[in-house]
Each structure stands twice: as C-alpha cells, then as structure tokens.
C-alpha cells in the first residue's frame, strides 16, 4: 500500500487483506495521454460490455493498453515499472475521468486483486470494479509480407483533407470510405458521397504501398491516434485489414473495404467555361452570413456576371428573409447563375492553405471544381443543386 507524502486528508481504502495478481507503478501524465487516445476507440454499445473497457496488460517490462470496437483495434505501450505481471479490463469512461481528475499527481500505483483495481496517488486512492478480461476480443495481428513506411504527418494530412466528403451511410461501402492509392509521384487520398468529392495528393516515396479503402467511421480514430506523432508509420496490408504502427509503442489495425472505388476522373470536367478567383476568407465569411437565411437544402446561389465583373452570393428563405453579398473577384469566361449546397463548399476550406481560391465552372448543371491558387495538391468537386 502506497504511503502518502504528507498529512493531507485522504479517503483510505483498505487493501491489507488482498494478495495482488497485478501490480505496476506508472507516470500519471504518460498514462493519461495513452488512455485518452484509446478511449476514442472503445465501443459505446452495451451489447458486449467488455468493449467499453480498456485492457491493461502488464508484461515483459511494459504496460500495454488495448481497446477495440470490432472495426478498429488499438494497442499503446507505456513505460511502467512492472512489480507483478497481470491483465485486467477496466471501464474506460470511469478510468479516464478519474485519472484526468488527479491534478498534479505524477506517479500512480495500480494494483489488481480479483475483480477490483486499486489506483493510489500521493493524495488520493480509489478502487474500480473490473470485467472479465477473457471476454475481450483478440486484436488481430498482420503479416509483414506486404508492408511499407510513410510519414505519420503525411498520412494524417491526407486523411484530414478528404475524410469529410465520404458518405456517412453504409449503403455503398466504397462511398463510405477513404480511398488511398499510389501514383508515380506519391499517394492520392480521395473520398466522395456522390454529391461532392475531395482529392488530396501527397508527394512521398511509396514503395510497396497497396491501394486500400478505409471505412469513414475509422478515419477519425486514426487521425486522433497519430495526429501528435512525427515519425514513420509502418503499414501492413492484408486482404481484409491494414495495420499502422510506430516502432513498438503503438499499433492500430483497421478493417478495410473489399470493393472498387468509382472511376471519379470521368466526372471531373476536363475544361471550363467560367473561372472566378476570390479571397478564401471573403467567400468563407459571406457563406456564414448566407447560412442564416438558407433553406432546408442549405441552398446558396452564385450569380456570376462576367460583363460587369460581379460575383453575387444570394441566399433566401421564405420565413427568415434573404441575404445578398457581392465579393471582390476576378472573372474569366461566361456569365453563370448556379446553386449549391453551401455546407459542402464550407467543408473544403480547412483543406485549402492558399489565401485565394479558384472556382471553375463548365455551365449550368455541371459540377464546380475548387482549388487553391498555386496549389495543385488539392481539388474539390461539388455538384450543383436544382433550382
């Protein structure tokens, strides 16, 4: 039992009669970082309660923290002093909330007896009931026969640039996924829900990279797990899954979709009849105003007057009123009057680093293509709305 350093009031939980079957000492901050990442993976479904748990496995001089929702599995290794090896499944929401509340505590003593986990800090103690670890699914491993390495930053940047364009329904699994495939210069990330499409090109060495479709619902977890790393990620490919790992410290495995992504190049216009260049912030702020008056379809009207050099953004709602805004611009080509879902346009702004954007049109009823000026790495296609 941990002896406290001072005389501060504490809640004493008697542990004297217990013989521990797992016992570790661990830094609180390192533990909190790991369990906070793993908590995003745990299942919220009550059908299998152990899926709402994090599994602690103390073995071979390290603490492995595991989580899964059956679509994605995660194992994070944390440096710890292993006093007695063991394994336990702890309800994630209780554990994360408790560890997060400990303030400046630096070192924790974690002890397991039967189905109870005891956690002691310098000024606090608690005990948490656990679940049978035997019910926790095995996190699948992957073969290294088909593997490559890429930068964690490049992987995360590619996923962030396109994931929002994937469909949120699963009626067509290939559309509710992010498609990643290699070309001569690097990797291409692309997603579409058939109403809009986002494509991001990353210039990177891609030896042995195999095309894959990652389910959209797994993308956020992959981003959260690797977003603060700056290392090479080893990717192993198998027929129904892919794993992402950094050394021995972190391992994530995701189901991949068995399907064919649409040949999207066929729908991207090869030429255009109208081009409008505007400042990204001007359009972004105008769409925020227009959103106040949009209808149930988030409809916004672009009126492009090439004769007078005017670009007007109109939004109206029979109940709320209407908004008209003219944006400073450069127009080339024909005049055009066309409608879009303004939410779809807004979604693309976080993927565009340029201060100015180019919107290309090919007439009424045809999609608009958005790019950053002097940036060929990202393009975004939006289908128009009928009036």
N, C-alpha and C positions, 0 to 999 in steps of 0.2 A: 504494500500500500504506500502511495506516494506521501512523503512528509512535506507539509507546507512550510513555505519560507518565512511567513510572518503570522501575526495573530489576527488577521482579517476574518470577519465572520464567514463561516462556510457551512454548507449542508454536508454532513458526514454520512456517507453510505457505507455501512459495514460490509467489508469483504473478507474478514478474517477467516471465515469458515470455508472459503472457496479454494479449490485447487484449480489453477488456471490451465486451460488447454490451448490458449494462445496469449502471448504477451509481447508487446512491442513498445518502443519509445520512438516518437516521431515529431518533427518540427511542425507546428500548427500551420504556419503560412504555406509551406510546401504541400501539406495535406489538403488544406482548403482549396488551393489552386487546382489540384487534381480532382477532388470530388465535385467541385463546381463544374468542371468540364464534363465529367462522367454523368452528372445529374441530368444533363440535357439529353442524354441517350436513353435513360430509363423509361420504361413504358408507363403510361398513366392508366392503362387498362387494369380492371380488377379481376379479369378472367384468370390470371395467373399471378397471385400476389408477389411472388418472389421476383417478378420482372420489375417491380417498383423498388427493388433493393440494389445496393452496391455490394459487391462481394469483395471482401478483404482476404487476400491470400498472402500470408507471411511465410516466405520460403527462400532458401538459398541467399540469405543476407539482404533481401529486399522485400518491399511491400507492393504487391500487385493489386490494383483496384480495377474491378471489372464491372461492366454494365452492358445490357443489351435490351432491345425491344423486338428482337427476332428479325428485323430488317437490317439492323446495323449492330455491330458488336465492337466494344472498346476495351482496351487494357492499357492502363497507365502505371508505370513503375515509379515508386517514390523511395528515396533513400530513407532507411529506418534502421534502428537497432533492434534486431530480432532476438528477443530473450527466450521465446518459445514459439516454434512454428505452429501454424494453425490456419483455419479458414472459417469465414463467417459471412452471412448475408444480413445486411443492416438496412432498414428502411431509409431510402435516400433523403426524402424530404425532411425527416427528423434530424438525421445526421448532419446534413448541410446547414440547416437552420441553427443547430446547436453550435457547431464548430464556428460558424460565422459570427456568433454572438459572444465569443470568448475574448474579444478585445485584444489586449496586448500580450496574452499568453503566448509564449514561444515554444514550449515543449510540452508534449502530451504523453501520458502513459495510457495505453489501450490494452485492456485485459479481458479475456473471454472465459466464462465459466458456463458450461451447458448452453442455454439459450439466452444468456444475458451478456451484453457487452458493457464494460465499465470504462469510462473515459475520465481521467483525472488531469487537471492542470494545477497551476500554482495557487489558484484561488477558487477553484470550482471542481465539482465532481458530478457525474451523472451516470445513470445506467439506462440502457435501451434494450428492449426485448428484440430478439432477432428471429429470423425464419430459417427453416432447414436449408442448408446450402446444397444438399443433394438434389433439390428441385430446380436449381439454377441451370439453364441450358449451357452446353459447352460452346464457347466461342470458337468458330471454325478457323482452322489454320489454312494457309495457302501454300502451294508449291512455289519454289523459286526457279522453276524451269523457264517461265516466261516473266521476266522482270526487267524494270528499268528504273532510273533515278531522275527526278526533276526537282527543281527548287520549290520549296513549300510556298514561297511568296508568289511564284508564277502560277501554281495550282490554285491558290486562294483567289488571286486577282482574276483569273479566267472564270472561275465559278461565280464570283460576285458580279461579274459583268453581264451574265446572261440568265442566271437561275430564275429570276422573277418572271421571265417570259414563258416558262414551261407551264403546261396545263396543271391545274390543281385537282382535276378529276382523273380517275384511273380507267376510264372507258377505253382510251387508246394509250396503253402503257408507254409507247415510244414518244408520245407527245407530253407525257407527264414525267419526262426525264431530261437530263442534260446530256447531250451527245458530245463526246470528246474524241477527236481523231487526228492523226498526224498528216502533215503535208510536207513539201520539200523544205520549208523554212521553219517549221515548228509545229505547234499544236493549235487546233481550232476548237473552240468551245461554242456550242450553238444550242438554242432552245426555242421552241415555238409552241403556241397553243392554237395555232391556225388563224388567229386574229392579228398577231404580231410575232416578230422573230428578232432575236438578238444573236449577234455573232461577234466573237472576240478572237483575234489572232495573237498568239504569243510566240515571239521568236525565241526558240530554245532548242537545244540539241535533244533529239527524240529517238535515239537508238532503241529499238525493240519495243517501242510503245505500240500497244494494240488498241484499236477503237473500242469504245465502251459506252453504254447507256446507263447512267446512274439515276435512280429514282429521285424525283424532285424533292420528296419528303426527307431524303437523306442528305441533301446538299447542305442545308443549314448546319447540321451537326458536323459535317466535315469542315465547313468554314470555321465554326466555333472552336473546334479542337485544334486546328493548325494555324489559326489566324495570328497568334503571337509567336510563332516559331520562325526562325530564319536559318533553315537547314535543308539539306537534301532529303526528299521523301523517296523511299523505295516503294515502288508499286509492283505488286504481283498480280498477274492476270490468270483467272480460271474461267471456265465456261459460264458459271452462274454467279460468280463473285469476284471482287477485287479487294486487295488489302493495301493499306497505306501505313508505312511505319518509318519511324526515325530511330535509328540505332536500336537499343534495347529498351528505350524509355517509353515509347508509345506505339500502339498497334491498333489500327481501326480496320474492320472488314465490313464491306457493304455488299448487299445483293445487287446484281446488275441485271438489266432487262435483256431478255432474248428477243430481239426484234430488229427491224430495219427502220432507221430514221428516214423521213421523206427526203427526196432529192430536191432540197429547197432552192438550189440555184436556178431552177426552172421558173420560180415565181419572182425572182429579183429582176427588176427592169434592167435591160441592157443599155437603154438610152433614156433621156428625159426631155421634156418639152418646157419645163419651168424649173428654175432654181431660185431659192430665197436664202440669203445669208443674214443671220441676226446674231446678236449677243445672247448667249445662253441664259444669262441672268434676266435679261429683258423678257424673253419668252417664258421663263420659269415664273417670274413674278406676275406676268399677265395671266397665265393659266391659273394661278392661285386665286386671282380676282374672278376670273371666269367661272371657276368651280362653285362660287357662291350662288350662281344663277343657272347652273347646268340642270338638265333634266335627268330622268332615271337612267338614261343611257350615257351619262357624262358627256353629252354631245357638245362639241365646240366647232364653230365654223371658221374656216380660213378663207378670207376674201382677198385674193391676190390681184392687184390692178397694176399690170406692167406698164400701161400707158402713163399713169400718174405716179408710178413708183410707190404705191401704197400697199401696205400689208395690214389688214384689219382682222382682229380676232373678235368674234361675236359669240356670245352665249346668252340664251334666253330661256325663261321658264314662265309658263302661263300664270303661276301662282306667286312667284317671287319677283319677277321683273327681268331686266336684261342688262348686259354689260357689253360695251363696245370699246375696244382699245386699239390704237394704231402703234405699231412697233417700227422703230428705225430699222432700215433694211437695205439690202442690195438685191435687186430682182433682175434676173435674166430670163428671157423667153416669153411665153404666152401668159395671158391672164387666166385665172382659175378660181372657181368657187367650189369648195370641197369641205366635207365634215369628217371629224374624227372623234374617237373616244379620248378625251384629254388625259384620263388616268394613264392610258397606255403611253402617251407621249411623256408625261411626267416621270414615269418609271425609268426611262432611259437616261435621265440627266446625271444620275450618280455614276454612270459608266463612261461619261464623256469628260475628259480632263481639259479640253480646249475651251477657251473663253468664248469663241464664236462657233456656231454650228451651221451646217449646210443642209437644207431640206430640198430634196429633189422629187419632182412630180412628173408623171407621164400621162396627164389628162384625168378627166373625171372617171371615177370608178376604179382607178388603178392605185396601187399602194404607194405610200410615201417612204422614201429612204432618208434616214437621218445619219449624219456623220459629223465628227469634229473636224474643224478646219485643220489641215496639215496633219491629220491622224487617220491613217489607213487601217489601224488595228481593230477598229470597232465600227460596225454598221448595224442599223436598227430599222426594221421594216414594219410599217403599220398599215393595216387595211383600212380603207375609208368606211364611213357609215352612210347608209342611205338616208336621204332627207326625210 
